[in-house]
């Protein structure tokens, strides 16, 4: 039987190499973990931005639907006459084949020479029925319309309290003044207090 004895220097060398290998392993693992966490963070941010972009697009398309809808009904002579007839009973209209969930009419100006400025506010729950939109989305539209064809003075109406896209409505005498505000949301009308609600608004004047 042979017994091999190692020198003290050889033992110290083996321990030193083992310690270096352990340190190198820890460094490599730390680097790989840092890179992995960085990639995970970038991926999460990309997914978040993609989701926000998608919800923003839904809200924008909804707002655009409102603008086109109100423009369409405003262009029909019989409905235009109803809009201008007075605030007692706003005409029944549809947007995206949906009836309004509620509507409200306000007389902003009731002065001389037929100077009337009416605000018709409609709210719709729209179901697009697509893979991109799996639930109802909310649409609010405001139509400001005034018949100034026989008026001799312009209208400068302060609507800042209404929270619309404009502070003042400027309507020139001699024509029919029309301003449309359309607010599109990515969620149903009864869920607008959610922190995930995205709103986009479009304004058109003519």
N, C-alpha and C positions, 0 to 999 in steps of 0.2 A: 504494500500500500504506500502510495506517494501522497504527501501533503505539500500543497503549494502555498507558499507564503508571499503575500504582496507587500511591496515596500510602502512605506507611509506616503511617499511622494505620489505613487500611483493611485492610492486611495483618494488623496486630495484632488488629483486631476480628474478622476471620474466624478466626484461630487461637484466639482466646478463646472464640468461639461453638462451634468444633469441640471444644475441651477440655471445655466445659460439657455438650455433647451426649453425649460419651463418659462423663463422670461420671454423668449422669442415667441413661444406659443401664445402667451397672454397678449403680447403686442399684436400679433396677427389676428387673434380673435377680436381684440378691441377695434382694430381697423375695419375688419369685415362687418362687425356689428354697427359701427358708426356709418359706414357706407349704406348698409341695409336700412338703418333708421332714416337716413337722408332720403333714400329712394322711396321709402314708405311715406314720408312727409310730403314729398313732391307729388306722389300718386294721390294722396288724400286731398291735397290742394287742387289738383287737376279735376278730380271728381266733384269737388265742391264748386269750382268755377263752372264746370260743365252743367251742373244742376241749376246754378243760378242763371246761367245763360238760357237754359231751356225754359225755366219759369218766366224769365223776362220776356222771351219771345212769345210765350203763350199770352202774357198780359198785353203785349204790344199788338198782337194779332186781334185780340178781343177789342182793344180800343179802336183799331182800324175798322172792325166790323161795325162798331157803333157809329163812326163817322159816315160810312157808306150807307148805313141804314137810315139815319136821319136825313142825309142828303137826298136819298131816294124819295122818302115821303114828302119832304119839303118841295121837291120838284113837281109833284102832282098837283095841278091847279085846285082840285076840290079839297085836298088836304091842306094846301097852303091857305085857302080861305078859312078852313076850320081853325088852323093855328092862329089866324089873325082875327077870328070872330070874337074872341074873349076868353077869359080865364075860367068860366064857370064849368066847362066840360071839355077837357082836352081830348083830341081824337084818339081812337084806339089804333095803335100801330103794333107791328111785330118786328122783331129783329132776330134773324137766324131761325125763323119759324117759331119763335117763342113770344108769348104775350108778356107784357111787363108784370113783374111781381108787385109793383106799386108805381103810382105816378102822382105828381104834384105840380100844380100850376101857381105861379105868382105873378101878379101885376106889379111891375117895377115903376112904371110911369103911367098916370092916367090924367093927362093934362088937356090943354086946349088943342084945337086944330087936328084932332084925331091922333095925337101923339101917344101911342100905347106901346109899351115894351113888355112882352110876356116872356116868362121863363118856364119852360116845360121840362120837368125832371123825371126821367124814366130809369127804372132799374130792372135788369133782366138776369135770370139764371139760364145760361146757355150751355147746352150739352152738345159738343161738336161730334161726339161719337167716333173718335179716332184713337189710335194707339197712343198718340202723344198726350191726349187729354182724356183721362179716364174718369173724370168727375166734372160736375158743373163748374163753370167759371162765372164770375160776376161782371156785369157791364152796367155802368151808370152813364147816362147821356143827358146833357143839358142843352136845350135849344132856346136861344134868345132871339126873338123875332119882333120887328116893329115895322109898321106901315107908315112911312114918311113921304109917300108920293104927293100928298097935298099939304105937307107941313112946310113951314117957312123957316124953321130953325132946326139946327142939328141937335142930336142928343149926346151928351157926355154923362154917362151914368156910372157912378162908383159902385162896383160890385166886389170890392175887396173882402167884404164880410162873408161872401158866398164861398170863398176858398177855391175859386176857379183859376184857370191859367192866366187870366188877365186881371188887372186892377180896375181898369176903366173900359167901358164899352163906348166906342165912338161910332155913331150912326149919322150919316149925312142925309140931309133933307132932299126929297125928290125921288126916293126909291124905297125899296124894301130891304131893311137891314137884317142880316142873318149872321149869327155866331153860334158855332157848335163846339161844345166841350165833350169829349168822350174819354171816360176813365175805364181802363180795362184792368182786371185783376186775375190772378192765377188761381183763385180759390172761390168757392161759392159765396153768395152774398151774406149768409149767416155765419161765415167764418173769417170775416175780414179783420177781426181783432187778433188773429194768429200772428206770431212772430215770423212765420214763413210767408206771409202775404207780400206779394210784389205788385206794385201799381205802376201803370204807364198811362200817360194822358196825351191826347192829341187835340189840337185846337185849329179850327178853320173859320175864317171870316170872309164874307162876300156880301 
